[in-house]
């Protein structure tokens, strides 16, 4: 099982890397076309709301409630019952989402006013940001249906993951990025405001992702006609687990949406700076944190259903160890190399317009978010420790606490350091969330951070600091800001190679071997 988890984690991470790279290309295209302008603020706002709902309901609450129940049915009742359950879940979820998406389209002005309060007030009073509110309302009509498509994509992906077919679901997001990039390139000149082309790309991307997964469901013999199953026993169980889960592992998304609300009241560019900062953080988070979370939830659910308590503890400890192994160097690496990354990716076209140094503004945001990167990843691993046991009430209590903390931190910091306060508040609340999740798991006797993993953490921390110092020192020897794009790319590639070499060399000297990361049972043997 240990090798299977590691191999599956690597497959998901590899597919996710392709998606994240294309995601950065997409963001580079957006930055080139819109920069950090008002149109960029509005598109990112209109795109964030359905994405927030997607993560909250589909990949967040629904997935965390659906996968444990599906795993239990598969282990105890067989594939025929699984097939019926999937059809009922698809029919029930699909109907509700269709109604919700249509409501979002028709109620887009209300939603834009609710989450873009600053723009709505300007529109009401005839202020300078009135056009932002009008554009946001229009773009939401195009982006909101994405919620319907991608939620069904999440359902089919969860089914594939339970059957250990991780590559399909992990590759699917690539199609969204391809759709947005294609629409941006070919439709940008068709509209007076280029943001419309991007919004169309979101709509098309959601549809293409869903159509892509259907043949794989058919081959797995899990594609059947959706049925309304509101009163089905297993659907009821998902419903019961899903409601508390809304505030569990998706709490970071709620924090991001609250940040967007507050940022709409700050200076123009704040939403864009936060978005581009968050995108760089999402790269390692999606590549490693979400990759491991994807494979660990079905594994933990199966272990819980078979009463394998000891293996459950070892698997959780392996997940935490894997996150630390990759999260710490990513955190410190982003802190020192983010200005060069941002310059290479975004500092072109409209991004260079204006008197503000957008590269510096985004790099500061990356540094603030980076403080909580490891915590963001740990939440993705620790939360399944509850959801796999069909306990969604405990994370909701923790989620409410951290949500309140995030608002307190926002109020404390945003008035003094603006958007940086919002980023730092999100990082701090995520750290509190991760700690409280671990504390409760330990209190319940479910998981105890092992002594071996503690020593491993110190080795990773030392190696990460050495790596960051080396990269920073070498980077300081060059005046790359005035270089040509190709030269900057070559320097970035060289610094990344240096970072990988120093980190792994330091770990090797400290006695860390591949088996320490690869094997779940290492904790026991050490």
SEGUPA-740434 format. One record per residue (C-alpha): x, z, y. Coordinates in steps of 0.05 Angstrom, whole numbers, plus 5000, padded with zeros to 4 digits. Example, Ala and Ser with C-alpha at 12.3 -4.5 7.8 and 13.67 -1.06 7.14 Angstrom:
5246,5156,4910
5273,5143,4979
REM end
This chain:
5000,5000,5000
5057,5016,5047
5088,4948,5041
5019,4917,5049
5007,4954,5113
5074,4935,5142
5066,4862,5122
4995,4860,5149
5018,4893,5214
5072,4841,5222
5023,4784,5210
4975,4811,5263
5032,4823,5311
5059,4752,5301
4990,4721,5313
4979,4768,5372
5047,4747,5401
5024,4675,5403
4960,4696,5438
4995,4741,5487
5047,4688,5505
4991,4639,5519
4956,4694,5557
5016,4700,5602
5018,4625,5610
4944,4628,5629
4959,4682,5680
5016,4641,5707
4968,4583,5716
4918,4629,5751
4973,4656,5796
4997,4586,5812
4927,4562,5830
4898,4623,5864
4957,4670,5877
4934,4739,5900
4880,4710,5945
4808,4730,5954
4787,4678,5902
4836,4709,5852
4807,4778,5865
4737,4752,5853
4753,4713,5789
4791,4771,5759
4733,4816,5778
4682,4769,5746
4725,4762,5683
4739,4836,5677
4666,4858,5672
4646,4819,5609
4715,4834,5580
4703,4908,5593
4636,4904,5558
4668,4865,5501
4720,4919,5490
4670,4974,5500
4615,4949,5454
4646,4897,5408
4719,4914,5395
4709,4986,5417
4646,5022,5395
4619,4970,5346
4684,4957,5310
4701,5031,5303
4631,5045,5274
4624,4981,5233
4691,4979,5196
4686,5048,5163
4614,5035,5140
4633,4965,5115
4693,4993,5077
4650,5047,5045
4599,4995,5022
4653,4949,4995
4686,5005,4955
4622,5036,4928
4570,4980,4923
4606,4913,4918
4606,4846,4953
4532,4829,4947
4513,4891,4987
4568,4875,5037
4540,4805,5047
4470,4833,5061
4498,4885,5108
4538,4833,5147
4476,4789,5155
4435,4848,5180
4489,4871,5228
4498,4800,5255
4424,4790,5265
4413,4857,5298
4475,4855,5342
4466,4782,5359
4394,4791,5383
4412,4851,5426
4472,4816,5456
4434,4752,5470
4383,4792,5510
4438,4831,5545
4477,4768,5562
4415,4734,5591
4401,4797,5632
4472,4795,5658
4465,4723,5680
4401,4735,5718
4422,4802,5746
4491,4779,5767
4480,4796,5841
4461,4867,5822
4521,4874,5776
4567,4847,5829
4539,4897,5879
4546,4954,5829
4619,4943,5811
4642,4907,5874
4612,4958,5922
4660,4944,5978
4644,4870,5977
4569,4883,5975
4573,4929,6035
4610,4875,6074
4558,4823,6053
4502,4870,6076
4536,4883,6142
4562,4812,6153
4635,4833,6144
4696,4791,6127
4690,4802,6052
4618,4776,6047
4640,4712,6014
4672,4752,5958
4605,4782,5939
4571,4713,5938
4626,4682,5896
4627,4742,5848
4553,4735,5836
4561,4660,5820
4621,4669,5774
4588,4724,5734
4533,4675,5713
4588,4634,5679
4630,4691,5650
4576,4738,5625
4553,4696,5565
4624,4707,5538
4601,4776,5517
4551,4746,5467
4601,4698,5435
4661,4745,5431
4621,4803,5403
4600,4761,5344
4673,4740,5339
4692,4813,5335
4641,4824,5279
4666,4766,5237
4738,4788,5250
4722,4859,5226
4695,4830,5161
4758,4789,5151
4802,4849,5165
4766,4893,5114
4782,4838,5063
4855,4839,5085
4852,4771,5118
4882,4792,5184
4912,4727,5208
4846,4692,5225
4820,4746,5272
4889,4756,5303
4897,4681,5318
4827,4671,5347
4843,4697,5418
4893,4639,5424
4833,4593,5432
4807,4630,5492
4873,4622,5528
4877,4548,5510
4807,4537,5537
4820,4572,5603
4886,4535,5613
4855,4468,5597
4796,4478,5643
4842,4503,5699
4886,4442,5694
4832,4389,5687
4774,4418,5727
4809,4454,5783
4802,4395,5832
4729,4385,5815
4707,4448,5854
4718,4471,5925
4738,4539,5896
4784,4533,5835
4758,4599,5807
4697,4561,5780
4741,4521,5733
4770,4585,5705
4701,4616,5695
4679,4554,5657
4741,4562,5614
4719,4633,5596
4650,4608,5574
4679,4551,5532
4732,4597,5502
4680,4645,5476
4640,4590,5442
4702,4558,5411
4726,4624,5383
4660,4636,5348
4657,4565,5319
4729,4572,5294
4714,4634,5252
4651,4608,5217
4688,4565,5164
4732,4624,5145
4671,4668,5136
4641,4614,5092
4703,4610,5049
4701,4685,5041
4628,4679,5019
4606,4724,5076
4569,4672,5118
4494,4679,5110
4433,4673,5154
4429,4732,5204
4372,4780,5192
4339,4832,5236
4358,4899,5205
4345,4953,5257
4315,5000,5206
4365,4987,5149
4400,5050,5126
4470,5024,5137
4453,4992,5204
4423,5059,5225
4489,5092,5206
4527,5042,5249
4479,5055,5307
4488,5130,5299
4564,5124,5299
4566,5072,5353
4534,5111,5410
4587,5166,5415
4642,5115,5402
4626,5082,5468
4665,5137,5502
4719,5144,5450
4775,5094,5440
4748,5050,5497
4759,5103,5550
4818,5065,5579
4772,5006,5592
4724,5050,5630
4782,5075,5671
4803,5003,5687
4733,4986,5710
4731,5048,5755
4797,5025,5783
4767,4957,5798
4709,4990,5836
4757,5031,5879
4806,4973,5887
4750,4930,5916
4751,4978,5975
4826,4972,5985
4866,4916,6019
4860,4844,5994
4906,4833,5935
4897,4902,5904
4854,4878,5846
4901,4820,5832
4962,4866,5834
4929,4914,5786
4908,4856,5741
4977,4824,5736
5008,4892,5725
4958,4908,5670
4971,4840,5638
5045,4856,5629
5027,4923,5599
4975,4890,5554
5030,4846,5523
5066,4901,5484
5001,4940,5476
4967,4882,5443
5028,4861,5405
5044,4928,5374
4991,4980,5389
4929,4939,5375
4964,4902,5318
4976,4967,5281
4907,4994,5298
4876,4932,5268
4907,4943,5200
4906,5019,5200
4830,5029,5209
4809,4993,5145
4866,5028,5108
4846,5097,5132
4772,5082,5119
4788,5064,5047
4832,5126,5038
4776,5170,5065
4724,5139,5019
4770,5151,4959
4786,5223,4981
4861,5208,4986
4877,5263,5036
4952,5263,5028
4959,5188,5035
4913,5192,5096
4962,5239,5130
5022,5197,5112
4989,5133,5136
4972,5164,5204
5043,5190,5211
5070,5121,5195
5025,5090,5248
5049,5140,5301
5122,5128,5280
5113,5052,5286
5083,5059,5355
5140,5103,5379
5191,5055,5349
5165,4996,5390
5129,5031,5448
5188,5070,5477
5234,5010,5486
5176,4969,5513
5161,5023,5565
5231,5031,5591
5246,4957,5586
5186,4938,5629
5207,4989,5681
5275,4956,5692
5261,4883,5679
5190,4873,5706
5212,4842,5774
5248,4785,5738
5190,4775,5689
5139,4772,5746
5182,4723,5785
5188,4677,5725
5115,4680,5706
5077,4685,5771
5120,4672,5833
5099,4600,5843
5048,4561,5883
4994,4603,5916
5026,4668,5892
5081,4658,5944
5031,4650,6002
5025,4705,6054
5072,4755,6085
5066,4806,6028
5118,4808,5973
5071,4800,5914
5128,4806,5863
5148,4874,5889
5075,4897,5892
5061,4877,5820
5127,4906,5795
5110,4973,5825
5043,4970,5789
5077,4954,5723
5123,5015,5732
5063,5060,5745
5024,5034,5685
5086,5037,5641
5086,5113,5645
5026,5113,5599
5044,5054,5554
5062,5097,5493
5000,5138,5504
4957,5075,5506
4987,5055,5439
4979,5124,5408
4905,5125,5425
4898,5060,5384
4927,5096,5324
4900,5167,5332
4828,5148,5347
4819,5113,5279
4837,5181,5249
4767,5202,5271
4729,5137,5264
4753,5124,5193
4722,5191,5174
4658,5169,5210
4668,5222,5263
4651,5192,5331
4628,5255,5365
4697,5286,5374
4728,5227,5410
4668,5224,5458
4680,5295,5480
4753,5280,5491
4734,5214,5525
4689,5249,5575
4744,5299,5593
4795,5244,5605
4745,5202,5644
4734,5260,5691
4809,5271,5696
4820,5198,5713
4771,5203,5771
4804,5266,5795
4873,5233,5792
4844,5172,5829
4817,5215,5885
4883,5253,5889
4928,5192,5890
4891,5129,5915
4883,5153,5988
4958,5162,5994
4990,5106,5952
4932,5057,5944
4930,5014,5881
4992,5049,5854
4952,5113,5852
4899,5078,5810
4951,5053,5760
4986,5120,5756
4920,5157,5747
4902,5111,5689
4970,5125,5656
4963,5200,5666
4892,5203,5638
4913,5162,5578
4969,5212,5563
4918,5268,5566
4872,5228,5520
4927,5218,5468
4948,5291,5469
4876,5316,5461
4864,5268,5403
4927,5292,5367
4911,5365,5382
4842,5359,5351
4868,5322,5289
4919,5377,5280
4867,5432,5290
4822,5401,5237
4881,5397,5188
4877,5321,5185
4944,5303,5214
5008,5339,5232
5066,5303,5266
5122,5309,5215
5191,5338,5228
5221,5272,5204
5181,5234,5255
5201,5283,5310
5275,5269,5297
5260,5195,5293
5227,5200,5362
5289,5229,5394
5332,5174,5365
5284,5121,5392
5283,5155,5460
5359,5157,5465
5365,5085,5442
5312,5063,5492
5346,5097,5551
5413,5066,5531
5380,4998,5526
5346,5005,5594
5410,5027,5628
5448,4969,5598
5396,4917,5619
5391,4946,5689
5466,4947,5699
5475,4875,5676
5415,4851,5717
5444,4883,5780
5506,4839,5775
5466,4776,5792
5429,4754,5855
5376,4720,5813
5322,4722,5867
5352,4660,5899
5364,4624,5834
5328,4563,5807
5270,4574,5758
5310,4549,5698
5368,4596,5714
5320,4655,5720
5289,4638,5652
5358,4636,5621
5377,4703,5651
5312,4734,5627
5324,4708,5557
5395,4735,5558
5372,4804,5582
5319,4806,5527
5371,4789,5474
5416,4843,5503
5359,4893,5501
5343,4879,5429
5416,4883,5408
5431,4948,5444
5367,4982,5420
5375,4964,5346
5450,4975,5346
5440,5045,5375
5387,5061,5323
5432,5036,5267
5489,5080,5291
5441,5139,5293
5423,5127,5220
5356,5093,5226
5342,5041,5173
5286,4991,5162
5254,5034,5107
5242,5088,5159
5194,5041,5194
5169,5001,5135
5150,5056,5086
5091,5102,5093
5122,5149,5041
5186,5158,5080
5156,5220,5113
5146,5252,5045
5214,5233,5018
5250,5261,5079
REM end
